[in-house]
Amino acid sequence: MSVGPASNISLAKMPRLMDEFIEALVPPPPTEDDIAIKEGWFVDQYDEALAKAKAEKKPLFIDFTGVYCANCRVMERRVFQQNL
């Protein structure tokens, strides 16, 4: 296998990819619903969240996640941390 200039793998990105791979395998620390509620998130209150989204004319984002979901861990790190 060649790792020269023609390779599709960028070695500069390898540490980050490995970090995300390892992080994806580790279950997240447990969180409490009251912490999420204090931060303004709806927990198990679909009807209330939908009503608020309609009133504010905003889309409703529903996060389904699993403890061993690799894509969920990456999304939590990259998307949820952004201030919009």
Secondary structure, DSSP 8 states (H G I E B T S, - for coil): ---STT-S--GGGHHHHHHHHHHHHS------HHHHHHTT--SS-HHHHHHHHHHTT---------TT-HHHHHHHHHTTTS--
